[in-house]
Amino acid sequence: GCGAGPASERTSRVLVHDPVDLDAPVSVQRWSARGRYRTSLRLRKAPIVHRVRFEDGDETGFLWGGGGVSRVESGALVIEAAAGAVRHGSFGESTWEHFSLRAQLRIENGTAGVALGLQGSFTTAGACVVQIDPANATLRVVERTADGESVLLEQAVQAPADGAWNLRIDACDDAWLVTLGEVHARLVK
């Protein structure tokens, strides 16, 4: 899971870690006793998507719903919702449970965000919906289930000077880690 607290945050891309005490004898355990560690692993040949810039035609990799248009323009994916509509694109497989998302959003009007774990229609299916509302300078995270919606987070955020909202989401077994500007939230699933 993602339950590691700040005291045990260590960065490593392998399951071997630098010793805690470099002066300790070789026989001394190298991991902190009862320490909690977080790691990110990917199965060999498992799916991975990495885009720094979108290319013409990349928008066809999404299943689009809601009124509006989507296109690639100057290396960016431009999504325009029709008046009063919600435009969304689905990507990935329903079996993907762990992922990392890094997105830079420029929102000219309305709200924008990401739905995690969407298993059907955007308007009715269960999901964790992360939304940025620039007009009200708010980050809102809502968990939607068959029983209704629960607000997991609603927090004021500082509008970026350059207009680019840098959103980071990591989905783990037990939590979603959401970062937007100075907001860092761990939301239990």
KEKE-3310 file (N, C-alpha, C; in steps of 0.2 Angstrom, whole numbers, plus 5000, padded with zeros to 4 digits):
npx = (5004:5001:5004:5015:5023:5030:5042:5048:5050:5059:5068:5069:5072:5073:5073:5083:5091:5100:5112:5106:5114:5129:5141:5140:5143:5144:5136:5125:5108:5101:5089:5077:5071:5055:5051:5042:5040:5038:5035:5037:5032:5033:5027:5036:5035:5023:5009:5013:5012:5019:5019:5026:5023:5009:5005:4999:4984:4985:4974:4965:4967:4959:4943:4930:4917:4902:4897:4906:4922:4938:4956:4973:4984:4998:5006:4998:4984:4969:4954:4937:4922:4905:4893:4886:4889:4898:4914:4923:4937:4941:4953:4965:4963:4950:4956:4967:4974:4984:4993:5002:4999:5004:5000:4998:4987:4978:4966:4954:4940:4927:4928:4940:4948:4951:4944:4946:4947:4935:4921:4911:4898:4902:4894:4887:4894:4904:4918:4933:4933:4943:4944:4948:4944:4946:4940:4935:4946:4949:4952:4944:4939:4930:4922:4913:4900:4888:4879:4879:4888:4903:4912:4929:4939:4940:4948:4955:4966:4981:4981:4991:5004:5008:4997:4996:4991:4998:4995:4996:4994:4994:4990:4987:4986:4978:4976:4974:4985:4986:4992:4993:5000:5003:4996:4995:4988:4983:4972:4961:4956)
npy = (4994:5012:5017:5023:5034:5051:5049:5038:5039:5035:5035:5024:5013:4999:4984:4984:4994:5008:5008:5011:5016:5020:5018:5006:4989:4975:4965:4970:4974:4981:4988:4999:4994:4988:4997:5007:5005:5012:5007:5006:4996:4987:4974:4964:4968:4973:4985:5001:5019:5033:5050:5065:5074:5076:5068:5070:5061:5054:5057:5047:5036:5037:5033:5042:5052:5061:5078:5087:5091:5084:5086:5086:5098:5108:5099:5097:5089:5094:5098:5101:5104:5103:5116:5116:5103:5088:5083:5069:5057:5040:5029:5016:5000:4991:4982:4988:4993:4999:5014:5028:5045:5059:5075:5090:5103:5115:5126:5134:5138:5133:5117:5105:5088:5072:5055:5041:5024:5022:5013:5012:5022:5039:5048:5040:5029:5020:5028:5037:5054:5067:5084:5100:5117:5131:5144:5145:5142:5129:5112:5097:5081:5067:5052:5041:5030:5016:5019:5033:5049:5053:5066:5067:5076:5093:5107:5123:5130:5137:5147:5143:5154:5153:5148:5134:5119:5107:5091:5077:5060:5045:5029:5016:5001:5004:5017:5033:5045:5061:5076:5093:5107:5115:5106:5091:5076:5061:5049:5038:5022)
npz = (5000:5001:5013:5019:5030:5032:5039:5035:5021:5007:4993:4979:4966:4966:4976:4985:4997:5000:5014:5031:5041:5037:5043:5051:5055:5043:5046:5052:5052:5037:5034:5042:5058:5059:5050:5038:5021:5004:4988:4970:4958:4942:4932:4922:4905:4907:4904:4900:4898:4892:4890:4885:4876:4866:4851:4834:4832:4844:4852:4848:4856:4867:4874:4870:4879:4881:4876:4864:4858:4854:4852:4846:4848:4845:4852:4864:4872:4868:4875:4873:4880:4875:4877:4893:4894:4900:4896:4893:4893:4892:4897:4897:4906:4915:4924:4929:4943:4950:4947:4941:4938:4930:4926:4916:4917:4908:4911:4903:4905:4916:4924:4927:4927:4933:4932:4942:4941:4934:4929:4919:4913:4913:4921:4929:4934:4947:4954:4958:4958:4953:4954:4947:4951:4944:4945:4958:4965:4970:4975:4973:4978:4975:4980:4971:4973:4971:4981:4982:4983:4991:4998:4998:4999:5000:4996:4997:4984:4978:4964:4949:4944:4930:4925:4923:4929:4939:4941:4951:4953:4962:4963:4974:4983:4995:4995:4988:4982:4981:4973:4971:4967:4982:4990:4997:4998:5006:5002:5009:5002)
capx = (5000:5004:5004:5022:5023:5036:5048:5051:5051:5065:5067:5073:5069:5075:5071:5089:5092:5106:5111:5103:5120:5135:5147:5138:5146:5141:5131:5119:5102:5101:5083:5075:5067:5048:5050:5037:5043:5034:5039:5033:5035:5029:5028:5040:5030:5016:5007:5016:5011:5022:5019:5028:5019:5004:5006:4992:4981:4985:4967:4961:4968:4954:4936:4927:4910:4900:4897:4912:4928:4945:4961:4980:4986:5004:5009:4994:4978:4964:4947:4932:4915:4899:4889:4882:4891:4904:4917:4928:4940:4943:4960:4967:4959:4947:4960:4973:4973:4990:4996:5004:4997:5006:4996:4998:4981:4977:4959:4951:4934:4924:4932:4944:4950:4952:4940:4950:4943:4929:4919:4906:4896:4905:4889:4883:4898:4908:4924:4936:4934:4947:4942:4951:4939:4950:4936:4934:4953:4947:4953:4939:4940:4924:4921:4906:4898:4881:4876:4880:4894:4906:4917:4935:4943:4938:4953:4958:4972:4983:4981:4998:5005:5008:4991:4997:4990:5002:4992:5000:4990:4997:4985:4990:4981:4974:4975:4976:4990:4985:4996:4991:5003:5006:4992:4997:4983:4982:4965:4960:4951)
capy = (5000:5018:5020:5025:5041:5055:5047:5032:5040:5034:5034:5018:5009:4992:4982:4984:5001:5011:5006:5017:5018:5018:5016:5000:4983:4972:4960:4974:4974:4987:4991:5001:4989:4989:5003:5006:5007:5012:5005:5006:4990:4986:4968:4964:4968:4976:4991:5008:5024:5039:5055:5071:5078:5072:5068:5069:5055:5051:5057:5041:5031:5037:5032:5049:5052:5068:5082:5091:5089:5083:5086:5087:5105:5110:5094:5096:5087:5100:5095:5106:5102:5107:5120:5112:5096:5085:5079:5064:5052:5034:5027:5010:4994:4990:4978:4992:4995:5003:5018:5035:5050:5066:5079:5097:5105:5122:5126:5141:5139:5127:5113:5099:5083:5065:5050:5035:5018:5022:5006:5013:5029:5044:5051:5035:5023:5022:5031:5043:5060:5073:5090:5107:5122:5137:5150:5145:5140:5123:5105:5093:5074:5064:5045:5039:5022:5014:5022:5040:5052:5056:5071:5065:5082:5099:5111:5129:5129:5143:5147:5144:5160:5152:5145:5127:5115:5101:5086:5071:5055:5038:5024:5011:4996:5006:5024:5038:5050:5067:5082:5098:5113:5114:5101:5084:5072:5053:5048:5030:5020)
capz = (5000:5001:5020:5022:5032:5030:5042:5031:5014:5004:4985:4977:4961:4967:4982:4989:4998:5004:5021:5035:5044:5033:5048:5054:5052:5037:5049:5055:5047:5033:5034:5049:5061:5058:5045:5032:5014:4999:4982:4964:4954:4936:4930:4915:4899:4909:4901:4902:4894:4894:4885:4887:4871:4862:4843:4830:4832:4850:4855:4847:4861:4872:4872:4872:4880:4882:4870:4863:4853:4857:4847:4848:4846:4848:4857:4870:4871:4869:4876:4873:4881:4873:4882:4898:4894:4903:4891:4896:4889:4896:4895:4901:4907:4921:4928:4931:4950:4952:4942:4942:4933:4930:4920:4917:4915:4907:4911:4901:4908:4919:4929:4924:4932:4931:4936:4943:4942:4931:4927:4915:4911:4918:4925:4934:4937:4953:4953:4962:4954:4956:4950:4949:4949:4945:4947:4965:4967:4974:4973:4976:4977:4977:4979:4969:4973:4970:4987:4982:4983:4997:4997:5002:5000:4997:4999:4993:4981:4975:4956:4947:4940:4923:4922:4922:4935:4939:4945:4952:4957:4963:4965:4978:4986:5000:4995:4982:4984:4976:4974:4967:4970:4989:4993:4997:5002:5006:5003:5010:4997)
cpx = (5004:5004:5010:5021:5030:5042:5052:5051:5058:5064:5072:5069:5070:5073:5077:5089:5098:5106:5109:5109:5126:5141:5146:5141:5142:5135:5125:5114:5102:5095:5081:5070:5059:5046:5045:5040:5038:5038:5034:5036:5030:5031:5032:5034:5023:5015:5010:5014:5015:5022:5021:5024:5015:5006:4999:4990:4981:4978:4963:4962:4963:4947:4932:4919:4908:4900:4903:4916:4934:4950:4968:4981:4993:5007:5004:4987:4973:4957:4942:4925:4910:4896:4885:4884:4897:4907:4923:4931:4942:4949:4962:4962:4956:4951:4966:4971:4978:4992:4998:5002:5001:5003:4997:4991:4981:4969:4957:4945:4931:4929:4935:4946:4951:4947:4945:4945:4936:4927:4913:4904:4899:4900:4886:4888:4902:4915:4927:4937:4938:4946:4946:4946:4943:4946:4936:4941:4952:4949:4948:4940:4934:4924:4914:4905:4891:4877:4876:4887:4897:4912:4923:4939:4940:4943:4954:4965:4974:4984:4988:4998:5005:5002:4991:4996:4993:4999:4996:4995:4994:4991:4988:4984:4976:4973:4976:4980:4989:4989:4994:4994:5005:5001:4994:4992:4984:4975:4963:4954:4945)
cpy = (5006:5021:5022:5032:5044:5052:5042:5033:5039:5032:5028:5015:5002:4990:4981:4992:5002:5009:5013:5020:5016:5016:5009:4994:4980:4968:4964:4975:4981:4991:4993:4996:4992:4996:5001:5009:5007:5011:5005:5001:4989:4979:4969:4964:4970:4983:4997:5013:5030:5044:5062:5076:5074:5073:5068:5062:5051:5052:5051:5036:5032:5036:5038:5048:5060:5072:5086:5088:5088:5082:5087:5094:5107:5106:5093:5093:5092:5096:5101:5103:5106:5111:5116:5105:5094:5081:5075:5059:5046:5032:5021:5004:4994:4986:4982:4995:5000:5007:5024:5039:5056:5070:5086:5100:5113:5123:5133:5143:5133:5124:5108:5094:5077:5060:5044:5029:5018:5015:5006:5020:5034:5047:5047:5030:5025:5024:5036:5049:5065:5079:5096:5112:5129:5143:5151:5143:5134:5116:5101:5085:5071:5056:5044:5032:5022:5018:5030:5043:5054:5060:5069:5071:5088:5105:5117:5127:5136:5142:5148:5150:5159:5149:5137:5123:5109:5096:5080:5066:5048:5034:5018:5006:4999:5013:5027:5043:5056:5073:5087:5105:5111:5109:5094:5080:5065:5052:5040:5028:5016)
cpz = (5000:5008:5023:5024:5031:5033:5039:5024:5012:4997:4983:4971:4961:4974:4987:4991:5001:5011:5025:5039:5041:5037:5051:5051:5047:5040:5052:5049:5044:5033:5041:5051:5061:5054:5040:5026:5009:4992:4976:4959:4947:4934:4923:4910:4901:4905:4904:4897:4896:4888:4887:4882:4867:4854:4840:4830:4839:4854:4853:4852:4867:4870:4875:4874:4882:4876:4870:4858:4857:4851:4850:4844:4849:4853:4863:4867:4873:4869:4877:4874:4878:4878:4887:4898:4898:4898:4895:4892:4894:4893:4900:4902:4914:4926:4931:4938:4953:4946:4945:4937:4935:4924:4922:4913:4914:4906:4909:4904:4911:4923:4924:4929:4929:4935:4936:4944:4939:4928:4922:4913:4916:4923:4930:4937:4943:4951:4958:4957:4957:4951:4952:4946:4950:4947:4954:4968:4972:4971:4976:4973:4980:4975:4977:4969:4971:4975:4986:4981:4990:4996:5002:5004:4997:5000:4994:4990:4978:4967:4954:4943:4933:4920:4921:4929:4935:4944:4945:4956:4957:4966:4968:4980:4991:5000:4988:4985:4979:4978:4969:4970:4977:4993:4991:5001:5001:5007:5003:5005:5001)
residu = (GLY:CYS:GLY:ALA:GLY:PRO:ALA:SER:GLU:ARG:THR:SER:ARG:VAL:LEU:VAL:HIS:ASP:PRO:VAL:ASP:LEU:ASP:ALA:PRO:VAL:SER:VAL:GLN:ARG:TRP:SER:ALA:ARG:GLY:ARG:TYR:ARG:THR:SER:LEU:ARG:LEU:ARG:LYS:ALA:PRO:ILE:VAL:HIS:ARG:VAL:ARG:PHE:GLU:ASP:GLY:ASP:GLU:THR:GLY:PHE:LEU:TRP:GLY:GLY:GLY:GLY:VAL:SER:ARG:VAL:GLU:SER:GLY:ALA:LEU:VAL:ILE:GLU:ALA:ALA:ALA:GLY:ALA:VAL:ARG:HIS:GLY:SER:PHE:GLY:GLU:SER:THR:TRP:GLU:HIS:PHE:SER:LEU:ARG:ALA:GLN:LEU:ARG:ILE:GLU:ASN:GLY:THR:ALA:GLY:VAL:ALA:LEU:GLY:LEU:GLN:GLY:SER:PHE:THR:THR:ALA:GLY:ALA:CYS:VAL:VAL:GLN:ILE:ASP:PRO:ALA:ASN:ALA:THR:LEU:ARG:VAL:VAL:GLU:ARG:THR:ALA:ASP:GLY:GLU:SER:VAL:LEU:LEU:GLU:GLN:ALA:VAL:GLN:ALA:PRO:ALA:ASP:GLY:ALA:TRP:ASN:LEU:ARG:ILE:ASP:ALA:CYS:ASP:ASP:ALA:TRP:LEU:VAL:THR:LEU:GLY:GLU:VAL:HIS:ALA:ARG:LEU:VAL:LYS)
# end
